[in-house]
Amino acid sequence: MAYLDHGKGPPVILIHGLGGSMWHWEHQQVALARSCRLITPDLLGSGLSEKPERTYSPAFLLDTLRTFMDTLHIQKAALIGSSMGAGLAIGMSLEHPDRVTKLGLIGGFPANILDNLQSSKTKQFITHRPALWLSKLGSRIFGRWSIKLILEEIIHDQALISPIVVERVHRLRFQPGFFQAMYSQLDQIPVWETTFAPRLMDISHATLIIWGAYDNIFPPSVGQTLQTTISDSSFFLAPTAGHLPQWETPDVVNPALLQFLVGASS
């Protein structure tokens, strides 16, 4: 599994969302590694990591993350998850609470996912997505154009969507097995909901919930509901960000993360 590992201090694992990669956390690499040991993996099925042909069930992804921690001799770590990566962090908190020190949830992961989705495009893709072969073909014909549309949906400041940003996302989609893994993870959304959503109130770890004020996927009210559900939690609103506030407004998000993780103000 591809990953970055640098810095000294309490271990922190950054977990990207569906179809994402380590680039979602590029603006945290320097700021957080000054105070933490920062581990940023590309999850199996995503980014530069392997994409085995199998079912990407919650149990498989949790076992993969736990094995990853064992391989790096990390007994406990703070987990910061973005979007669907927040679901994986929640799963670890509930299934393996002894492996988690603190929990950070950025833009996810609520109960009743489809009901809480604000984006009609995202909901349409999840519920009526095209056949696998058609997605592959469409990516080859309309790849950069379609990726720009997706980025415009999740990033509030459109000026940040440069040709370089579009190109790197486009290239990751041509990794063998990308679409199969993504489709499998989407198929598992009901399993996430039935396994973890009814237990959100059982999360016992200190939790920081970060949300973009202009999140077009899940509105801030979803994050505020999570905050009222998880007992030892706080809510932080990034005022000018969309669904990836850690990437879009790191100057606002990084101090909040550092304060939560190690009590630092910058």
ZIHU-V201709 format. One record per residue. N is the residue number from 1. OMEGA is omega in whole degrees, -180 to 180 (none if undefined). BURIAL is b if it has 24 or more other ideal C-beta (glycine too) atoms within 12 Angstrom, else e. D_LAST is the distance of its C-alpha to the last C-alpha in Angstrom with 2 decimals. Layout:
n=N omega=OMEGA burial=BURIAL d_last=D_LAST
n=N omega=OMEGA burial=BURIAL d_last=D_LAST
This chain:
n=1 omega=180 burial=b d_last=30.75
n=2 omega=180 burial=b d_last=28.44
n=3 omega=170 burial=b d_last=24.84
n=4 omega=-179 burial=b d_last=21.89
n=5 omega=180 burial=b d_last=20.79
n=6 omega=-177 burial=e d_last=18.39
n=7 omega=179 burial=b d_last=15.76
n=8 omega=-179 burial=e d_last=16.25
n=9 omega=180 burial=e d_last=15.47
n=10 omega=-177 burial=b d_last=16.29
n=11 omega=178 burial=b d_last=17.79
n=12 omega=178 burial=b d_last=16.51
n=13 omega=180 burial=b d_last=19.05
n=14 omega=-172 burial=b d_last=18.41
n=15 omega=-179 burial=b d_last=21.68
n=16 omega=-178 burial=b d_last=22.80
n=17 omega=-176 burial=b d_last=25.41
n=18 omega=178 burial=b d_last=29.10
n=19 omega=-177 burial=b d_last=30.12
n=20 omega=-178 burial=b d_last=26.58
n=21 omega=-179 burial=b d_last=25.21
n=22 omega=-177 burial=b d_last=22.27
n=23 omega=176 burial=b d_last=21.58
n=24 omega=-175 burial=b d_last=20.16
n=25 omega=-174 burial=b d_last=17.05
n=26 omega=-177 burial=b d_last=17.06
n=27 omega=175 burial=b d_last=13.76
n=28 omega=-169 burial=b d_last=11.98
n=29 omega=180 burial=b d_last=13.80
n=30 omega=-173 burial=e d_last=11.73
n=31 omega=-177 burial=b d_last=8.12
n=32 omega=-177 burial=b d_last=9.22
n=33 omega=174 burial=b d_last=11.88
n=34 omega=-175 burial=e d_last=9.94
n=35 omega=-175 burial=b d_last=9.85
n=36 omega=164 burial=b d_last=12.68
n=37 omega=-171 burial=b d_last=16.11
n=38 omega=179 burial=b d_last=15.95
n=39 omega=-176 burial=b d_last=19.41
n=40 omega=-180 burial=b d_last=20.25
n=41 omega=158 burial=b d_last=23.98
n=42 omega=-177 burial=b d_last=26.39
n=43 omega=174 burial=b d_last=28.37
n=44 omega=-178 burial=b d_last=32.12
n=45 omega=-176 burial=b d_last=33.72
n=46 omega=172 burial=b d_last=30.82
n=47 omega=-177 burial=b d_last=29.43
n=48 omega=-179 burial=b d_last=30.75
n=49 omega=178 burial=b d_last=31.74
n=50 omega=-180 burial=e d_last=35.32
n=51 omega=-178 burial=b d_last=36.88
n=52 omega=179 burial=e d_last=39.73
n=53 omega=-177 burial=e d_last=42.35
n=54 omega=177 burial=e d_last=42.00
n=55 omega=-179 burial=e d_last=40.86
n=56 omega=-178 burial=b d_last=37.09
n=57 omega=174 burial=b d_last=37.39
n=58 omega=-179 burial=b d_last=34.64
n=59 omega=179 burial=e d_last=36.29
n=60 omega=-178 burial=b d_last=36.22
n=61 omega=177 burial=b d_last=32.55
n=62 omega=179 burial=b d_last=31.55
n=63 omega=178 burial=e d_last=33.81
n=64 omega=-179 burial=b d_last=32.37
n=65 omega=179 burial=b d_last=28.78
n=66 omega=178 burial=b d_last=30.04
n=67 omega=177 burial=e d_last=32.09
n=68 omega=178 burial=b d_last=29.20
n=69 omega=179 burial=b d_last=27.22
n=70 omega=-179 burial=e d_last=30.40
n=71 omega=179 burial=e d_last=30.89
n=72 omega=179 burial=e d_last=27.50
n=73 omega=177 burial=e d_last=28.27
n=74 omega=-179 burial=b d_last=25.37
n=75 omega=-180 burial=e d_last=26.74
n=76 omega=178 burial=b d_last=23.80
n=77 omega=166 burial=b d_last=20.59
n=78 omega=-180 burial=b d_last=18.14
n=79 omega=177 burial=b d_last=19.46
n=80 omega=-176 burial=b d_last=17.70
n=81 omega=180 burial=b d_last=20.54
n=82 omega=178 burial=b d_last=21.02
n=83 omega=180 burial=b d_last=24.32
n=84 omega=174 burial=b d_last=27.12
n=85 omega=174 burial=b d_last=24.68
n=86 omega=176 burial=b d_last=23.60
n=87 omega=178 burial=b d_last=27.29
n=88 omega=177 burial=b d_last=27.24
n=89 omega=177 burial=b d_last=24.28
n=90 omega=179 burial=b d_last=26.28
n=91 omega=178 burial=b d_last=29.36
n=92 omega=180 burial=b d_last=27.83
n=93 omega=-178 burial=b d_last=26.63
n=94 omega=-176 burial=b d_last=30.20
n=95 omega=-178 burial=b d_last=32.30
n=96 omega=-175 burial=b d_last=30.45
n=97 omega=180 burial=e d_last=28.32
n=98 omega=-179 burial=e d_last=28.50
n=99 omega=-174 burial=b d_last=26.51
n=100 omega=176 burial=b d_last=23.46
n=101 omega=178 burial=b d_last=20.82
n=102 omega=-174 burial=b d_last=18.72
n=103 omega=174 burial=b d_last=19.31
n=104 omega=-178 burial=b d_last=17.39
n=105 omega=-178 burial=b d_last=19.73
n=106 omega=177 burial=b d_last=19.03
n=107 omega=-180 burial=b d_last=22.10
n=108 omega=10 burial=b d_last=24.55
n=109 omega=-168 burial=b d_last=26.82
n=110 omega=166 burial=b d_last=29.24
n=111 omega=178 burial=b d_last=32.76
n=112 omega=-170 burial=e d_last=35.55
n=113 omega=-177 burial=b d_last=33.75
n=114 omega=179 burial=b d_last=36.44
n=115 omega=-177 burial=e d_last=36.93
n=116 omega=180 burial=b d_last=33.25
n=117 omega=178 burial=b d_last=33.02
n=118 omega=-176 burial=b d_last=32.73
n=119 omega=178 burial=b d_last=33.55
n=120 omega=179 burial=e d_last=37.31
n=121 omega=-179 burial=e d_last=36.99
n=122 omega=179 burial=b d_last=34.93
n=123 omega=179 burial=e d_last=37.30
n=124 omega=-179 burial=e d_last=40.27
n=125 omega=-179 burial=b d_last=39.06
n=126 omega=-172 burial=b d_last=38.47
n=127 omega=-177 burial=e d_last=41.80
n=128 omega=-177 burial=e d_last=44.02
n=129 omega=-179 burial=e d_last=42.47
n=130 omega=176 burial=e d_last=44.90
n=131 omega=-176 burial=e d_last=46.65
n=132 omega=-178 burial=e d_last=44.77
n=133 omega=-180 burial=e d_last=47.01
n=134 omega=176 burial=e d_last=46.52
n=135 omega=179 burial=b d_last=42.72
n=136 omega=-180 burial=e d_last=43.10
n=137 omega=-180 burial=e d_last=45.61
n=138 omega=179 burial=e d_last=43.64
n=139 omega=179 burial=b d_last=40.57
n=140 omega=-176 burial=e d_last=42.76
n=141 omega=-174 burial=e d_last=44.37
n=142 omega=-169 burial=e d_last=41.64
n=143 omega=-175 burial=b d_last=38.54
n=144 omega=178 burial=b d_last=36.30
n=145 omega=-178 burial=e d_last=37.50
n=146 omega=179 burial=b d_last=36.88
n=147 omega=177 burial=b d_last=33.40
n=148 omega=177 burial=e d_last=32.51
n=149 omega=179 burial=e d_last=33.82
n=150 omega=-180 burial=b d_last=31.69
n=151 omega=177 burial=b d_last=28.50
n=152 omega=178 burial=b d_last=29.48
n=153 omega=-173 burial=b d_last=29.73
n=154 omega=-178 burial=b d_last=26.25
n=155 omega=-177 burial=b d_last=24.21
n=156 omega=-179 burial=b d_last=24.19
n=157 omega=-174 burial=b d_last=23.57
n=158 omega=179 burial=e d_last=26.74
n=159 omega=180 burial=e d_last=25.92
n=160 omega=-177 burial=b d_last=23.54
n=161 omega=-178 burial=b d_last=26.63
n=162 omega=175 burial=e d_last=27.83
n=163 omega=179 burial=e d_last=30.89
n=164 omega=178 burial=e d_last=28.82
n=165 omega=178 burial=b d_last=26.84
n=166 omega=-176 burial=b d_last=30.21
n=167 omega=-177 burial=e d_last=31.86
n=168 omega=175 burial=b d_last=29.56
n=169 omega=180 burial=b d_last=29.84
n=170 omega=-177 burial=b d_last=33.56
n=171 omega=180 burial=e d_last=34.06
n=172 omega=-179 burial=b d_last=32.44
n=173 omega=179 burial=b d_last=35.08
n=174 omega=171 burial=e d_last=37.81
n=175 omega=-179 burial=b d_last=36.79
n=176 omega=177 burial=e d_last=39.88
n=177 omega=-176 burial=b d_last=39.67
n=178 omega=-174 burial=b d_last=36.71
n=179 omega=178 burial=b d_last=38.64
n=180 omega=-179 burial=b d_last=40.44
n=181 omega=-179 burial=b d_last=37.23
n=182 omega=179 burial=b d_last=35.67
n=183 omega=180 burial=b d_last=38.91
n=184 omega=179 burial=b d_last=39.11
n=185 omega=177 burial=b d_last=35.65
n=186 omega=178 burial=b d_last=36.68
n=187 omega=-175 burial=e d_last=39.90
n=188 omega=-179 burial=b d_last=38.02
n=189 omega=178 burial=b d_last=36.20
n=190 omega=179 burial=e d_last=38.96
n=191 omega=175 burial=b d_last=38.52
n=192 omega=-176 burial=b d_last=34.81
n=193 omega=-177 burial=b d_last=35.82
n=194 omega=-177 burial=e d_last=38.68
n=195 omega=-170 burial=b d_last=36.91
n=196 omega=-176 burial=b d_last=33.49
n=197 omega=180 burial=b d_last=33.51
n=198 omega=-175 burial=e d_last=35.88
n=199 omega=-178 burial=e d_last=33.63
n=200 omega=-179 burial=b d_last=30.26
n=201 omega=179 burial=e d_last=30.81
n=202 omega=178 burial=e d_last=31.21
n=203 omega=-175 burial=b d_last=27.60
n=204 omega=-177 burial=e d_last=26.56
n=205 omega=171 burial=b d_last=23.04
n=206 omega=-171 burial=b d_last=19.96
n=207 omega=172 burial=b d_last=19.16
n=208 omega=180 burial=b d_last=16.51
n=209 omega=-179 burial=b d_last=18.36
n=210 omega=-177 burial=b d_last=16.78
n=211 omega=172 burial=b d_last=19.29
n=212 omega=-179 burial=b d_last=19.86
n=213 omega=-179 burial=b d_last=21.83
n=214 omega=179 burial=b d_last=24.24
n=215 omega=-180 burial=b d_last=24.71
n=216 omega=179 burial=b d_last=28.35
n=217 omega=173 burial=b d_last=28.80
n=218 omega=-178 burial=b d_last=27.89
n=219 omega=-179 burial=b d_last=27.34
n=220 omega=179 burial=b d_last=24.60
n=221 omega=177 burial=e d_last=27.40
n=222 omega=177 burial=b d_last=27.57
n=223 omega=178 burial=b d_last=24.03
n=224 omega=175 burial=b d_last=24.84
n=225 omega=175 burial=b d_last=27.95
n=226 omega=-178 burial=b d_last=26.09
n=227 omega=178 burial=b d_last=23.95
n=228 omega=-179 burial=e d_last=27.21
n=229 omega=-178 burial=b d_last=28.74
n=230 omega=-167 burial=b d_last=26.17
n=231 omega=-176 burial=e d_last=26.30
n=232 omega=-175 burial=e d_last=22.97
n=233 omega=175 burial=b d_last=20.80
n=234 omega=-175 burial=b d_last=18.52
n=235 omega=179 burial=b d_last=18.44
n=236 omega=-179 burial=b d_last=15.78
n=237 omega=174 burial=b d_last=17.36
n=238 omega=-164 burial=b d_last=15.98
n=239 omega=-177 burial=e d_last=18.26
n=240 omega=-174 burial=e d_last=19.33
n=241 omega=175 burial=b d_last=19.38
n=242 omega=-172 burial=b d_last=22.25
n=243 omega=178 burial=b d_last=22.72
n=244 omega=-175 burial=b d_last=20.00
n=245 omega=180 burial=b d_last=16.89
n=246 omega=178 burial=b d_last=14.64
n=247 omega=-173 burial=b d_last=16.69
n=248 omega=-178 burial=b d_last=17.50
n=249 omega=-178 burial=b d_last=14.32
n=250 omega=179 burial=b d_last=11.38
n=251 omega=178 burial=e d_last=9.42
n=252 omega=-173 burial=b d_last=9.99
n=253 omega=-176 burial=b d_last=10.27
n=254 omega=176 burial=b d_last=7.48
n=255 omega=178 burial=b d_last=4.90
n=256 omega=178 burial=b d_last=8.30
n=257 omega=-179 burial=b d_last=9.19
n=258 omega=178 burial=b d_last=6.66
n=259 omega=-180 burial=b d_last=7.53
n=260 omega=-173 burial=b d_last=11.00
n=261 omega=-173 burial=b d_last=11.39
n=262 omega=179 burial=b d_last=10.31
n=263 omega=179 burial=e d_last=9.24
n=264 omega=-178 burial=e d_last=5.70
n=265 omega=179 burial=e d_last=3.80
n=266 omega=none burial=e d_last=0.00
